[in-house]
């Protein structure tokens, strides 16, 4: 049987948060007004790390700019975003981890929306992406969300839905892996046969130590397994 390798993206494969950095990039480009957006962006990021984020409130904030510009303009900005923000956040260790699973079915599964993350998945050479989906109408983003946000328990539900769309079920895999940094991902970490925490937040690190889960350091000094 195949093995399934699931990767969280932000602060796991990336040494940073693509959702937060996308908003910062738009602020730096003068697209979003710094005084209005920067403090709010940081506030949402801190709420996420603390495990108290209202995902619907955050998505209303994060997806609104997508509805205000053409897809062509958004794509142009995203190419600059990849070059200046994302590629510098990809470590050799993260690329090596993805390569380690080259014979497995590999999926990035992330709460960050698919507009931001699809090019990042391609950068890693990962074909499959399960992400929060921005709503579209006539080829333009509406600022809303299509379906269930891929967050916490929603990440589990979205995974099962994606597997079903591929004619698969989780139980048919001989081994399942999930790599994540965040306690927000505990519902999915508890589901797989090989949960691995990567540069974890304090709540997840405490849980991992209690459960005897492997802790992987991919970013910064002291990278390696623990």
C-alpha positions as CSV (number, residue, x, y, z in Angstrom):
1,X,0.0,0.0,0.0
2,X,1.0,3.6,-0.6
3,X,2.1,5.8,2.3
4,X,0.6,9.3,2.7
5,X,2.7,12.2,3.7
6,X,0.9,15.4,4.8
7,X,2.7,18.7,5.4
8,X,1.5,21.8,7.1
9,X,3.0,24.8,5.3
10,X,3.3,27.9,7.6
11,X,6.1,27.6,10.1
12,X,6.5,24.0,9.1
13,X,7.8,23.7,5.5
14,X,8.3,27.5,5.6
15,X,10.3,29.4,8.2
16,X,7.5,31.9,8.5
17,X,3.8,32.4,7.8
18,X,2.7,32.9,4.2
19,X,-0.7,34.3,5.2
20,X,0.9,36.9,7.4
21,X,3.6,37.7,4.9
22,X,1.2,38.1,2.0
23,X,-0.6,40.9,3.9
24,X,2.7,42.5,4.8
25,X,3.8,42.3,1.2
26,X,0.7,44.1,0.1
27,X,1.3,46.7,2.8
28,X,4.9,47.2,1.6
29,X,3.7,47.6,-2.0
30,X,1.3,50.3,-0.9
31,X,-1.7,48.2,-1.9
32,X,-3.0,48.1,1.7
33,X,-2.8,51.1,4.0
34,X,-0.2,50.4,6.6
35,X,-2.0,52.2,9.5
36,X,-5.2,50.3,8.9
37,X,-3.8,46.8,8.2
38,X,-0.5,46.2,9.8
39,X,-1.6,46.1,13.5
40,X,-4.7,44.0,12.6
41,X,-2.6,41.6,10.6
42,X,-0.3,41.1,13.6
43,X,-3.2,40.8,15.9
44,X,-4.7,37.9,13.9
45,X,-1.3,36.2,13.7
46,X,-0.9,36.4,17.5
47,X,-4.4,35.0,18.0
48,X,-3.5,32.1,15.7
49,X,-0.4,31.3,17.7
50,X,-2.4,31.5,20.9
51,X,-5.0,29.1,19.6
52,X,-7.9,31.6,19.8
53,X,-8.3,32.7,16.2
54,X,-11.8,33.2,14.8
55,X,-11.1,31.8,11.4
56,X,-14.1,33.4,9.8
57,X,-13.2,36.9,11.1
58,X,-9.7,36.4,9.9
59,X,-10.7,35.2,6.4
60,X,-13.0,38.2,6.0
61,X,-9.9,40.3,6.6
62,X,-7.5,38.3,4.5
63,X,-9.6,37.6,1.5
64,X,-11.1,41.1,1.0
65,X,-8.1,42.4,-1.0
66,X,-8.4,39.5,-3.4
67,X,-11.8,40.9,-4.5
68,X,-10.6,44.4,-5.2
69,X,-8.1,43.6,-8.0
70,X,-8.0,41.6,-11.2
71,X,-6.5,38.1,-11.2
72,X,-3.8,39.3,-13.6
73,X,-2.7,42.0,-11.1
74,X,-2.9,39.6,-8.2
75,X,-0.8,37.1,-10.0
76,X,1.8,39.8,-10.8
77,X,2.1,40.7,-7.2
78,X,2.3,37.0,-6.2
79,X,5.3,36.5,-8.4
80,X,7.1,39.3,-6.6
81,X,5.9,37.8,-3.3
82,X,7.4,34.4,-4.1
83,X,10.7,36.0,-5.0
84,X,11.1,38.4,-2.1
85,X,9.2,36.7,0.8
86,X,8.7,33.0,0.2
87,X,11.8,31.6,-1.4
88,X,14.0,33.0,1.4
89,X,11.8,31.2,3.9
90,X,12.5,27.8,2.3
91,X,15.3,26.0,4.0
92,X,17.4,23.1,2.7
93,X,16.1,21.0,5.5
94,X,12.5,21.6,4.4
95,X,13.3,20.6,0.8
96,X,15.2,17.5,2.1
97,X,12.1,16.5,4.2
98,X,9.8,16.7,1.1
99,X,12.3,14.8,-0.9
100,X,12.5,12.1,1.8
101,X,8.8,11.3,0.9
102,X,9.3,11.3,-2.9
103,X,7.9,7.8,-3.2
104,X,4.8,8.6,-1.1
105,X,1.6,10.5,-1.9
106,X,2.5,14.0,-0.8
107,X,0.0,16.7,0.1
108,X,0.4,20.2,1.6
109,X,-2.6,20.8,3.9
110,X,-3.0,24.3,5.1
111,X,-5.4,26.8,6.5
112,X,-3.9,29.5,4.3
113,X,-5.9,30.1,1.1
114,X,-5.2,28.3,-2.1
115,X,-4.4,31.5,-4.1
116,X,-1.5,32.3,-1.8
117,X,-0.3,28.6,-1.4
118,X,-0.7,26.9,-4.8
119,X,2.4,28.5,-6.2
120,X,4.3,27.6,-3.0
121,X,3.2,23.9,-3.3
122,X,4.6,24.0,-6.9
123,X,7.8,25.5,-5.6
124,X,8.2,22.4,-3.4
125,X,7.3,20.0,-6.2
126,X,4.2,18.9,-4.3
127,X,1.3,18.2,-6.7
128,X,-1.5,18.0,-4.2
129,X,-2.8,20.9,-2.1
130,X,-5.7,20.9,0.4
131,X,-6.3,24.5,1.5
132,X,-9.0,27.0,2.3
133,X,-10.6,28.0,-1.0
134,X,-11.4,31.6,-1.9
135,X,-14.8,31.9,-3.5
136,X,-14.8,33.0,-7.1
137,X,-17.5,34.3,-9.5
138,X,-16.8,34.8,-13.2
139,X,-13.1,34.3,-12.7
140,X,-12.8,36.9,-10.0
141,X,-12.5,36.5,-6.2
142,X,-15.5,37.6,-4.2
143,X,-13.8,38.0,-0.9
144,X,-15.7,35.1,0.6
145,X,-14.8,31.4,1.3
146,X,-15.9,28.4,-0.7
147,X,-16.8,25.6,1.6
148,X,-15.3,24.7,5.0
149,X,-12.1,26.5,6.0
150,X,-9.2,24.1,6.2
151,X,-8.5,24.8,9.9
152,X,-8.4,22.7,13.0
153,X,-11.2,20.0,12.8
154,X,-12.0,21.5,9.3
155,X,-8.6,20.3,8.2
156,X,-9.6,16.7,9.0
157,X,-12.9,17.1,7.2
158,X,-11.3,18.7,4.2
159,X,-8.7,15.9,4.0
160,X,-11.4,13.2,4.1
161,X,-13.2,15.1,1.3
162,X,-10.1,15.4,-0.8
163,X,-9.3,11.7,-0.4
164,X,-12.8,10.7,-1.4
165,X,-12.5,12.9,-4.5
166,X,-9.4,10.8,-5.4
167,X,-11.2,7.5,-4.7
168,X,-9.2,7.0,-1.5
169,X,-9.8,6.6,2.2
170,X,-7.3,7.2,5.0
171,X,-7.5,3.7,6.2
172,X,-6.1,2.2,3.1
173,X,-2.6,3.6,3.6
174,X,0.0,1.5,5.2
175,X,1.4,4.5,7.0
176,X,0.3,8.1,7.3
177,X,2.5,11.0,8.3
178,X,1.7,14.6,9.2
179,X,4.2,17.3,9.9
180,X,3.1,20.4,11.7
181,X,4.3,23.2,14.1
182,X,1.0,24.2,15.6
183,X,-1.3,23.0,18.4
184,X,-4.2,24.1,16.1
185,X,-3.3,20.9,14.1
186,X,-3.8,18.5,17.0
187,X,-7.0,17.0,15.5
188,X,-5.1,15.8,12.4
189,X,-1.9,14.9,14.3
190,X,-3.9,12.6,16.5
191,X,-5.4,10.9,13.4
192,X,-2.2,9.8,11.6
193,X,0.1,6.9,12.4
194,X,3.2,9.0,12.4
195,X,2.7,12.5,13.9
196,X,5.8,14.6,13.7
197,X,6.1,18.1,15.1
198,X,8.3,20.6,13.4
199,X,9.7,23.6,15.3
200,X,6.6,23.4,17.5
201,X,4.8,26.2,19.4
202,X,5.0,25.7,23.1
203,X,1.6,24.1,23.5
204,X,2.4,21.5,20.8
205,X,5.9,20.9,22.1
206,X,4.5,20.0,25.5
207,X,1.9,17.7,24.0
208,X,4.6,16.0,21.8
209,X,6.9,15.4,24.8
210,X,4.0,14.0,26.7
211,X,3.0,11.7,23.9
212,X,6.6,10.8,22.8
213,X,6.1,12.2,19.3
214,X,9.3,13.0,17.3
215,X,10.3,16.7,17.3
216,X,12.0,17.9,14.1
217,X,14.0,21.2,13.9
218,X,14.1,22.4,10.3
219,X,14.8,26.1,10.6
220,X,17.5,28.1,12.3
221,X,20.3,27.0,14.6
222,X,20.3,23.5,15.8
223,X,18.4,22.0,12.9
224,X,17.9,18.3,13.1
225,X,15.9,15.6,14.8
226,X,15.1,15.4,18.5
